[in-house]
Amino acid sequence: MIKFNELKQGDYVLAESDGQAWQGEVTDFNNDEKEIAVNNGVQEFYFKSEELYPIPVDEDQTPSQDNFSNYEIWYREEKRIIAEPIYLHQLQNHYLAMTKVHLTDKAI
């Protein structure tokens, strides 16, 4: 489960529906009902936070085969030390806070 306030538009998550999980992108929020809209590439669905799960940053998410449990993120003068495994949406949020640009899988 991911807390509602941890997510930002553009974050990647695993959404579970009817016993199946698929990866999608957070596209919108319904603050009144505490629901999160996730687009699976075809269609957008709303989920409660208990139906959303983080995607671990591991070899499946990156081209490197290194250990991702202890590393640094640098951007200009800002440096962040990551001393434990994090999830993909957390990495996206670090990147956004540092660069003011959301990290996606789209080529720039």
C-alpha positions in Angstrom: 0.0 0.0 0.0 1.1 3.5 -0.8 -0.1 6.5 1.3 -2.3 8.9 -0.6 0.0 11.9 0.3 3.2 10.1 -1.0 2.0 10.2 -4.6 2.4 12.9 -7.2 1.0 13.1 -10.7 3.2 11.1 -13.1 4.4 8.5 -10.5 4.5 4.9 -11.6 2.7 2.4 -9.4 1.3 -1.1 -9.4 -2.5 -1.1 -9.3 -4.4 -4.1 -8.2 -7.9 -4.8 -9.5 -9.8 -8.1 -9.3 -6.7 -10.0 -8.2 -4.6 -8.7 -11.1 -1.8 -6.1 -10.8 -0.6 -3.9 -13.6 1.8 -1.0 -13.8 0.4 2.4 -14.5 1.0 6.1 -14.2 -0.8 8.4 -11.6 -2.8 10.9 -13.6 -5.2 12.6 -11.2 -6.5 12.7 -7.6 -9.9 12.8 -6.1 -9.2 14.5 -2.7 -12.8 14.2 -1.5 -12.9 10.4 -1.8 -9.1 9.9 -1.4 -8.9 8.1 -4.7 -6.0 8.1 -7.2 -6.5 7.9 -11.0 -4.0 5.5 -12.7 -3.7 5.2 -16.4 -2.6 1.7 -17.7 -1.7 3.0 -21.2 -5.2 2.3 -22.5 -7.6 3.7 -19.9 -7.8 5.6 -16.6 -9.2 4.0 -13.4 -9.6 5.3 -9.9 -8.2 3.4 -6.9 -8.0 3.6 -3.2 -4.5 3.8 -1.8 -4.7 0.3 -0.3 -5.1 -1.0 -3.9 -1.8 0.6 -5.0 1.6 -0.8 -4.4 5.1 0.6 -4.9 7.5 -0.6 -7.7 10.9 -1.4 -6.2 13.9 0.2 -7.9 15.9 -2.8 -8.9 17.6 -4.5 -11.9 14.2 -4.9 -13.5 13.6 -1.1 -13.5 17.2 0.0 -14.5 19.8 -1.2 -17.0 22.4 -1.6 -14.3 23.0 -4.7 -12.3 24.4 -2.8 -9.3 23.1 -2.8 -5.8 20.5 0.0 -5.3 20.4 0.0 -1.6 23.2 2.6 -1.0 23.8 5.4 -3.6 23.8 9.1 -4.1 21.7 11.4 -6.3 23.4 14.6 -7.5 21.9 17.6 -9.3 23.9 20.8 -9.4 24.7 21.6 -5.8 22.1 19.3 -4.3 23.1 15.9 -3.2 20.9 13.2 -1.7 22.2 10.0 -0.1 19.9 7.0 -0.4 20.9 4.5 2.3 18.2 2.0 1.9 16.2 0.5 -1.0 13.5 2.8 -2.3 10.5 2.5 -4.6 10.2 3.9 -8.0 7.6 6.6 -7.0 10.0 7.7 -4.3 12.9 8.1 -6.8 10.6 10.0 -9.1 9.7 12.3 -6.2 13.4 12.9 -5.3 14.1 13.7 -8.9 11.2 16.1 -9.1 12.1 17.9 -5.9 15.7 18.4 -7.1 15.1 19.3 -10.8 11.5 20.5 -10.9 11.0 18.1 -13.8 9.1 14.8 -13.4 11.1 11.7 -14.1 9.3 9.5 -16.7 10.3 6.8 -19.2 9.9 9.2 -22.1 13.1 10.1 -24.0 13.9 13.8 -23.8 
